[in-house]
Amino acid sequence: MKKEDTKSSDKFRIAETDTFRGKIEKPSVKKLYKKIKDVVYPQLEKNPFFGPNIKKLKGEWEGVYRFRLGYFRLFYVIDLKRKMIFVLDVGDRKDIYRKR
């Protein structure tokens, strides 16, 4: 196995939920999606557990992580067995934490 193959197999894969896909079509979030793809996803692929903008949530949000993007928050969960990150939702911080 080549060194490159080992390196790429250590990365997490990213899957976007239908809820997230619906949100990124909104004009307020659409501009943010390029930053999510270009900056956030590469960081999460390497290490979704730790970073200056990453926080593991508690309480009713147990098991969910958030990535801070200015006034916006990106929520995701990690599946270690499959080495996957499921991006759940994105939204303005004033609204996103409210119960649905």
Buried (B, 14 or more C-beta within 10 A) or exposed (E): EEEEEEEEEEEBEBEBBEEBEEBBEEEEBEEBBEEBEEEBBEBBBEEBEEBEBBBEBEEEEEEBBBBBBEEBBBBBBBEEEEBBBBBBBBBEEEEBEEEE
